[in-house]
Amino acid sequence: MNIMANQPRRLESYVGGTWVAGAREGVPLLDASTGVPVAFIDSSGIDFKQILAYGRDKGGPVLRRMSFHERAAMLKALGQALLERKEEFYALSTATGATRADSWVDIEGGIGTLLSYASKGRRELPNTRVLLDGDVEQLSKDKSFSAQHILSPLQGVAVHINAFNFPCWGMLEKVAPTLLAGVPAIVKPASQTAYLTELMVRRIIETGLLPEGALQLVCGSVGDLLDHVEGQDVMTFTGSAATGQRLKTHRAIIENSVRFTMEADSLNAAVLGLDAAPSTEEFDLFVKEVAREMTVKAGQKCTAIRRVIAPRSYSEALIAALNDRLGKTAIGNPADETVRMGPLASLAQREEVRVRIRDLAADAEIVGGDPDNPHVMSGDASAGAFLNPVLLYCDKPGSARAIHDVEAFGPVSTVMPYDTAEEAVDLTRRGKGSLVASVFTNDPHFAEEVVLGLAPFHGRVMIGNRLSAKSSTGHGSPLPGLVHGGPGRAGGGEELGGMRGVKHYMQRTAIQGAPTMLTAVTGRWMDGADTRRDSEHPFRKSLAELKIGDQLVTATRTVTLDDIEHFAHFTGDTFYAHMDEEAAKANPFFEGRVAHGYLIVSFAAGLFVDPAPGPVLANYGVDNLRFLTPVNPGDTLKVQLTCKEINPRINAEHGEVRWDCKVTNQLDAVVAQYDVLTMVAKRRE
Ligand code: NDP
C-alpha cells in the first residue's frame, strides 16, 4: 500500500493476522501545521478479548521456541529492513509537526534502539531460552540440595499504550525488549499521531520477519481490552498521570496482579552549578542544553527540561542568554527545511499547554515568549498548533507550588534561583520524582553533593561539563542501555536499561533441587552435579560432541621456590610476599613466601591444555577468578576442569564454551577457582 500524507485515509488495525478498519468512518486526525486531515481513526467492531487470545496462543508459543540469539537476529533483520524504508516514515512524520531533526529522534532513534537490543541480545544473553539470574545458592553442606534463580518468558501478551509524541520510538523501545524476551506485543499508539505508527507496523508486517501473532496494532480506542488482561500479561503505559492512574487501578489489573509499568508526567530539572558563572564553558553548555530541550519536538518530550535551577546571582544573565537563543528559533511548518521548531501535535494540545502556562503564571512571571501570538516564519499561523518558546521566572521557588506540580507539555520552562547546593537539591526534589535531571558543573564536590542528593528521586542523572561536551548524548536522550523511568510522579516505572528491560517480560523463579536436576533444567553445570570422564580430552571434542558435565582431572605439579623466583624475575612482579620470607611472614594472610596467583593460573593452563590443533579455537578470558588458599613452595597443584555451559552461535561455525576450573592443593583445599571461556568449533575439521 502506498501511503501519502496528503491523501487522508482510514487507519486500520492489524489484529488476528489481518488488517481491519473500524466499523465507523472515524475521527479525523489533522496535520499539526495545516489543519488538513491526514487520516481517520476508529477501532469499533474489534473483538479485544480475541486479540489478546491470538497473541497468547499464536505469537507466544512460536517466540518462546526461539532462542535469545534467534530473536536478536530477527530484531536485527527488522531494524535493517526499516532503515531501508526510513524516508517514507520521514515524509509522513512532518504531519505530526516534527522537523527532520525531531523525526530523526523518533524514527532512527527508534530503529537504533531495536538494533541496539539485537546486538546486546546476541552479546549479553546466552543462545538459550532460559536466563539464569545470579549465582547458585548452596542449601546443604554436602552439596546435594541447591537453588538457582531462572528467568523464563511470561506466557501472556504485553499491551503497550503509547503517547502521541513518539509514534515510532515509543513503539520500538518497548517492542524490542518484549520480543527479545519471547513475549508477543499489542501496540496501541495515541490517536493523534497513530498514522505514523500504523505505517511503520505495515512495513514491519510486510517484511514477514516476525512470527504471526508476535505483533498486533490497535488504531483507536482499546475498548474493553483491559477487562480481559490476565496474570501472565504485562501492561505498559506512557501518557498523562491521570489516564495512567485510571488504567493502573483497573479492576482486572488489580485482581490479576498484572505487571503495570507507567511513565507519566515528569518535571525534569537542570541545575547550573555554583561554579558555572556566566562566560564559563559550563554556563554556555547549560544555555545550549536548556534551549535545545525546550525546542526539540516543541518541548513535547517526556524528558524535556521543565525546571531550570540556577544560582541566584547568575539568573539575570541566564534569562538574557536563553531569551537570546530562543528568540533565534525559526518556528513554522516543518515541511520547510529551514524551520527549527514545528507546531505542537494538535490545536487541543496547544490549548492544554496554554492553560498550563496560566497555571504556572500563578507562581512565576513570563520573562520570554508570548504564548498567545506565535511568530511563525512559514506556514499558516492560524491553522497550525504553533507556540513560541515561553520562559518563566519564579523568584521564590521554595514557597511556590505550581512550578513544581504543573507539567506544560510544550516549549515551556521556568527559571528558579537558589543560593546553596542543598537548596538546589531541595528544589529539584520538589518535582516528587522525575525521569531525568542534569547538573552542569566542573566542580567534582558540587557534582558529588548534588548528584547523590538527586539520585533517589530520578531514573537518570546526567553531569554536563567541558570534559564531556563533545561526546555527551545530552539531557533529553533516553538510551537503550540506560534506565528510562523514574519514581513517584514520573510513574514509578522502568524501561530500557539494556537487559534489565528484557527481564520485565520474564518471570523470576527460584528452582530448588539436587545439582544434577538443576543442571538439566538450567543447561548450566553446577558443583555437585553428575560429571563424565572418558579417555578423550574434552579439548579434542567439537561442540557437536561435547556434553555439559564432561570433565578432566589433570596430573599434578609441585610448585618450587625456583618456579616462584623465575616467574617473579621473568614477569617483573617481585612483590615482597613472593620474594622476602620475613616480610611475607609478617603479613597476616601468609606463613611465608607464596606463589603468584597468576603463576597458579599459568600452571593450571599448563596442566589442562591439550596442545595439538583441534576444535578449541581460542581462549577469550576468565570470569570470577578468585585465589582462595595461599600456595607455598612445595605445594602440589591439580586441576578439575568441567564443561559448564555450551553456547553455539547461530550464524557461525563455532560457539562459546564455559569451563568450571578448580585448582586444588595436596590437601584438596581449593587454591583458585574461575570460569575459563573458550571458542570451540561446531564440528571437527
Ligand atoms: P493520555 O494519557 O490522554 O493518552 C496516553 C495514551 O493513553 C494514548 O494512547 C491514549 O489513547 C491512551 N488512553 C487514553 N485513555 C485511555 C483509556 N481509557 N483506556 C486506554 N487507553 C487510553 O495523554 P495524551 O497523549 O493526550 O497527553 C496528555 C498529557 O500527557 C500531555 O499533555 C503530557 O502532559 C502528558 N504526557 C506525558 C508523557 C510522558 O512521557 N511523561 C508523554 C506524553 C504525554 P488516545 O490517544 O487514543 O486517547
Residues whose N, C-alpha, C, O or C-beta is under 5 A from the ligand:
A	BS01	NDP	I161 N162 A163 F164 K188 P189 A190 S191 Q192 G220 V222 T238 G239 S240 T243 E263 A264 D265 S266 C302 E407 F409
